Amino acid sequence: MQVLLIDDVVTKGRTLMAASLRLRSAFPQAQITAFALVRTLGFVPGIRQLLDPCQGEICWNGTDTDRQP
């Protein structure tokens, strides 16, 4: 089974992480991926391009989510 989570904006990825954990508990064999229309970068100086598509990963680092990139 494949599940695609869709969000409007991803900042740290906490909402997507929480949703994926709930889905994982109900469907342990599911392949869970996510799509967000916009990702924020926080207070990053010198943003090169406003619309810069990317592919990355959101993980739990033991205390909080860690989004790369």
Secondary structure, DSSP 8 states (H G I E B T S, - for coil): -EEEEEEEEESSSHHHHHHHHHHHHH-TT-EEEEEEEEE---S-SS-S-SS-----EEEE-SSSEEEE-
